[in-house]
Amino acid sequence: MIALFADPAVFALAAGVFGLMVGSFLNVVIHRLPIMMQRDWAAQCAELNNTPIPPAEPLSLARPRSRCPKCGHMISALENLPILSWIILRGKCKACAAPISPRYPLTEAATGLLFAFAAWHFGFSLAGLGALVLIGGLIALTGIDFDTQLLPDDITLPMLWLGLALNLFNAYTDLKSAVIGAMMGYLVLWSVYWGFKLITGKEGMGYGDFKLLAALGAWLGWQMLPMVILLSSLVGAAVGISLMVFARHGRGVPIPFGPYLASAGVIALIWGKPLTRAYLGVGL
C-alpha cells in the first residue's frame, strides 16, 4: 500500500478523496467548536460566581449526530456524503426543506482540492502528510474566524508545536529557522497590535492572530514571514475595500484577519521558496 502511494498521481487522488471527508468533518469543527468554547467559558464564570450551570445537551465534535438546526431532523449517512448529498438534496433539508448553506460543500471541495494539490506537490513524504494537517487546520480557523472573529487556542497552539516537531526532521526548514519564525511571528503582530493601540486607543486585531502567525513561522521558518504578512495584508485590504464599496460594510465593522493569514500561509507553503528567492533575494 505504501509503495502504491509513491506514485504522485495515486497519492494526490487518495488525498483528494480523503480531503472531501476531512472537509465534512471541518464543517462540524467550524460550527461546534465555538459553541463548546462558549459553554466552557460560561461554566467557568458560573463556577467563579457560585451560580448554577444551566443544563444543556452534551456536545462534542463527535456527538450528537448532525441535525437540521431548524427542524431537528437527524442527518443520515447518505445525507452526509461530501458535496453529493448537497447536490442531490438541492441544498435543502430532506425533512423540512430549510436551505442548507452552500458553504458546506464549498468547504468540502476546497479541502479536497487543496489536499490533492499539496499531495501532488510534496509527494508521499513527511512534508506531504504534514501539509495536509496544516491545510486542514487553516481551513477550520478560516471558517471559525469568519463566523466568530475567534482563532481558538485549541487549534493554533497544537499547530505551532507540530510545526516545530516536524522541523526537527527538516520537513520544511531547519529547526533554528522554525524557532526564530515562531518567535518573530508572534512578536511582529504583537508589536503592531500595541503600536496601533497606543496611537488610536483601539484594538486592531486579536491575540489569536499573533498565535496563528507564530504557528506559520514554526512550520515555514522566519524567511517566509515577510511574504505571509505582505500577502495577507494585500488580500485583507482588497477584500476590506471591496466590502465597503460594494456591500456598504461600515468602517467601524471589524474584519477578521485570520482568513487572510491562512490564505497567505497556504501560498507560502506551496510556492513560498521560489517566490521568496525571486522577489526578496533570500537564500533558502
Secondary structure, 3 states (H helix, E strand, C coil): CHHHHCCHHHHHHHHHHHHHHHHHHHHHHHHHHHHHHHHHHHHHHHHHCCCCCCCCCCCCCCCCCCECCCCCCECCCHHHCCCHHHHHCCCECCCCCCECCCHHHHHHHHHHHHHHHHHHHHCCCHHHHHHHHHHHHHHHHHHHHHHHCCCCHHHHHHHHHHHHHHHHHCCCCCHHHHHHHHHHHHHHHHHHHHHHHHHHCCCCCCHHHHHHHHHHHHHHCHHHHHHHHHHHHHHHHHHHHHHHHHCCCCCCCCCCCHHHHHHHHHHHHHHHHHHHHHHCCCCC
